């Protein structure tokens, strides 16, 4: 969510983790034990790019309805600080690419941007020959050897 300050944007991130607090049958070894509430919950996060004030909410899914709910909750939270939203930066998840979520932003004249997809090319590892020789990053001074007289 963007503030009224300098050009800023926010990031929405969702992350999944198991919703149940008790272990399942693989841990207990008993398939007859029923684990209530098993499944996933999703953490949605918004960070104001100018002030770095963040807001997070745990929601039951990653649907467009949840994304819209999170956007409204985020708007109410940031309005307490006097912030207004101008731009939103989200990942490429289907809940943010959905037409209804985009229409909500469009109706409020909010610019919607997406993160760039990452490439699956592995990054090059730094090998020993390109690493500095000491921790300060400076090259050690060369060792000077005394010149010996040449004998005929």
TORVOTOR-473180 format. One record per atom (N, C-alpha, C): residue in one letter; x, y, z. Coordinates in steps of 0.001 Angstrom, whole numbers, plus 500000, padded with zeros to 6 digits. Layout:
<nodes>
AXYZ ...
</nodes>
This chain:
<nodes>
X500843498849500000 X500000500000500000 X500894501221500000 X500559502185499230 X501403503350499061 X500899504499499907 X501810505239500488 X501438506367501335 X501375507638500522 X501024508714501193 X500984510006500549 X502370510616500419 X503418509955500895 X504783510456500827 X505358510266499435 X506664510125499335 X507305509908498044 X506777508643497355 X507107508499496099 X506614507368495317 X506922506056496016 X505891505376496449 X506063504142497198 X505079503099496711 X505300501881497138 X504380500797496817 X504415499789497945 X503530498821497899 X503517497803498938 X503648496429498304 X503987495480499125 X504118494111498673 X503135493259499441 X502388492438498749 X501519491469499394 X502128490096499178 X502328489400500251 X502929488080500193 X502011487134500940 X501807485961500422 X501049484982501182 X501895483734501327 X501804483142502495 X502611481977502803 X501725480967503513 X501888479702503212 X501042478666503796 X501801477862504833 X501105477441505879 X501659476534506860 X500520475723507454 X500805474582508055 X499735473749508604 X498942474478509670 X497624474299509645 X496746475009510565 X496536474263511872 X496792472987511925 X496510472193513113 X497635472297514130 X497268472290515416 X498290472358516463 X498667470967516985 X497892469944516627 X498228468597517074 X498779467795515900 X499696466872516167 X500296466109515077 X499313465110514468 X499585464727513240 X498723463792512534 X499117462341512770 X498546461460511945 X498758460022512140 X500195459612511874 X500928460327511052 X502313459952510777 X503195460115512011 X502869461097512837 X503634461291514066 X503131460357515158 X501804460253515282 X501218459441516337 X501278457953516038 X501304457588514762 X501337456180514382 X499973455510514451 X498925456278514657 X497579455731514797 X496658456436513807 X496209455697512780 X495348456309511771 X493921456521512268 X493563455960513394 X492209456161513905 X492068457491514625 X493197458102515021 X493130459425515662 X492766460467514618 X491757461241514936 X491322462263514007 X491896463607514440 X492518464293513513 X493062465612513800 X492081466652513299 X491484467372514210 X490511468395513828 X491245469665513398 X490709470299512386 X491283471551511933 X492511471394511069 X492760470192510569 X493926469994509717 X493720470733508400 X494775471245507865 X494726471993506615 X495782473074506627 X495517474132505910 X496479475221505820 X495799476546506080 X496568477483506594 X496165478870506715 X497198479674505956 X496828480877505535 X497708481675504697 X497968483029505345 X499221483391505379 X499634484667505940 X499768485668504805 X498959486712504847 X499025487787503867 X499727488960504540 X500682489577503847 X501485490650504425 X501487491850503492 X501349493046504075 X501487494301503321 X502540495128504025 X503425495729503241 X504483496575503791 X504457497901503051 X504308499000503786 X504375500308503166 X505820500587502789 X506034500930501544 X507398501082501032 X508094502335501561 X507332503334501952 X507938504575502435 X508264504511503930 X507288504114504734 X507482504111506191 X507946502766506734 X507834501705505942 X508166500328506346 X507239499799507442 X506078500402507605 X505077499884508540 X504385498716507861 X504279497600508570 X503714496401507956 X502397496017508618 X501626495244507887 X500359494714508370 X500262493273507888 X499831492377508751 X499707490968508392 X498382490419508910 X497838489474508179 X496594488817508580 X496646487360508134 X496167486474508995 X496070485058508668 X494660484805508153 X494571484320506913 X493284484053506282 X493207482586505886 X491990482052505730 X491844480612505505 X492251480126504117 X492323481021503123 X492645480557501774 X493302481673500972 X493550481388499700 X494166482351498791 X493235482668497635 X491970482831497927 X491006483145496879 X490952484650496656 X490280485038495594 X490120486460495299 X489350487165496414 X488378486469497002 X487613487065498107 X488521487355499290 X489456486456499593 X490400486684500687 X491349487830500360 X491778487922499104 X492657489017498701 X491946490355498832 X490663490399498451 X489889491632498588 X489677491985500058 X489371490985500873 X489209491214502309 X490499491754502916 X491620491155502549 X492902491617503064 X493190493043502604 X492850493360501370 X493069494718500874 X492249495728501664 X490980495395501961 X490138496300502761 X490679496441504183 X491115495311504776 X491678495364506130 X492948496213506149 X493759496074505110 X494999496840505023 X494709498326504880 X493709498662504055 X493331500065503882 X492870500695505189 X492084499953505956 X491630500469507257 X492792500642508223 X493710499699508217 X494867499771509115 X495735500983508791 X496061501160507515 X496940502270507132 X496233503621507218 X494910503653507156 X494199504927507286 X494349505494508698 X494616504645509669 X494863505139511039 X496108506012511101 X497040505784510175 X498269506569510134 X498156507751509171 X497002507887508524 X496813508957507557 X497350508627506179 X497598507350505906 X498136506933504612 X496992506693503636 X497235507000502392 X496294506647501332 X497031505781500319 X496306504937499664 X496920503983498735 X496910504557497325 X498081504499496671 X498202504919495279 X498594503769494374 X499420502839494883 X499903501724494086 X499956500472494950 X499769499324494312 X499883498038494985 X500783497138494137 X501766496531494771 X502648495568494119 X502357494212494731 X501958493241493912 X501638491903494417 X502445490867493659 X502411489651494184 X503017488548493441 X502057488155492316 X502395487113491597 X501607486705490441 X500572485637490773 X500162485556492019 X499192484555492430 X497838484763491774 X497084483679491596 X495784483790490934 X494798484675491688 X494924484765493004 X493993485610493751 X494207487089493442 X495423487475493054 X495703488870492708 X495502489134491219 X495607488115490392 X495405488269488952 X493922488189488586 X493100487774489529 X491670487631489287 X491059488979488897 X490100488926488002 X489475490150487508 X488763490952488580 X488139490293489546 X487402491044490567 X488341491830491470 X489489491255491826 X490457491985492647 X490998493178491871 X491278492981490608 X491809494070489791 X490771495170489589 X489487494787489484 X488428495798489344 X488291496633490618 X488459496005491777 X488407496748493043 X489484497827493046 X490691497473492621 X491777498453492567 X491498499524491513 X490983499116490369 X490719500061489286 X489655501081489687 X488596500632490380 X487536501539490828 X488067502603491783 X489106502262492545 X489671503219493500 X490863503974492905 X491083503823491602 X492174504498490885 X493535504158491485 X493721502877491778 X494979502388492356 X495706501596491273 X496958501933491073 X497776501252490068 X498221499894490612 X498015498853489830 X498353497486490247 X499531496994489433 X500607496653490105 X501805496117489468 X502055494715490004 X502777493911489231 X503115492554489637 X504631492408489706 X505077491513490561 X506505491206490618 X506895490465489361 X508153490559489005 X508648489836487833 X508796488362488170 X508421487483487256 X508663486057487504 X510166485791487573 X510562484899488435 X511977484577488560 X512347483503487555 X513591483539487101 X514061482497486203 X514621481353487035 X514623480195486472 X515096479022487200 X516551478709486899 X517298479727486482 X518718479559486203 X519463479683487526 X520253478696487893 X520965478794489172 X521997479916489130 X522160480570490253 X523146481638490316 X524540481038490386 X525507481764489861 X526870481265489835 X527460481321491239 X528099480263491642 X528728480225492955 X530087480891492885 X530432481552493946 X531720482213493996 X532784481180494334 X533750481019493466 X534764480012493739 X535946480632494474 X536861479812494888 X537973480260495730 X538884481248495019 X539011481154493704 X539927482051493008 X539400483472492919 X538084483668493007 X537544485019492919 X537282485645494281 X537469484884495342 X537280485407496690 X538484486219497138 X538277487253497955 X539431487989498470 X540288487092499358 X541560487416499456 X542482486595500225 X542390486831501720 X541800487925502127 X541637488163503556 X540253488747503793 X539835488812505035 X538471489210505342 X538176490662505031 X539197491523505061 X538954492932504773 X538700493161503291 X538965492169502467 X538753492300501045 X539960492850500307 X540978493276501040 X542178493810500411 X543155492683500124 X543907492863499096 X544922491866498753 X546111492034499700 X546706490950500158 X547879491087501017 X549059491660500225 X549923492348500938 X551095492941500288 X552012491828499799 X552612492022498631 X553519490979498132 X554757490887499019 X555302489699499130 X556492489470499946 X557713489771499082 X558562490653499575 X559774491027498839 X560918490136499307 X561561489505498365 X562716488668498711 X563993489441498367 X565013489354499198 X566241490095498911 X566912489532497654 X567495490432496892 X568211490023495684 X569587489481496073 X569852488310495639 X571168487718495892 X572109488037494730 X573364488280495006 X574290488553493896 X574439487316493035 X574532487550491767 X574697486442490811 X576161486063490781 X576461484803490967 X577849484312490967 X578172483712489608 X579378484036489057 X579736483493487735 X580130482046487771 
</nodes>
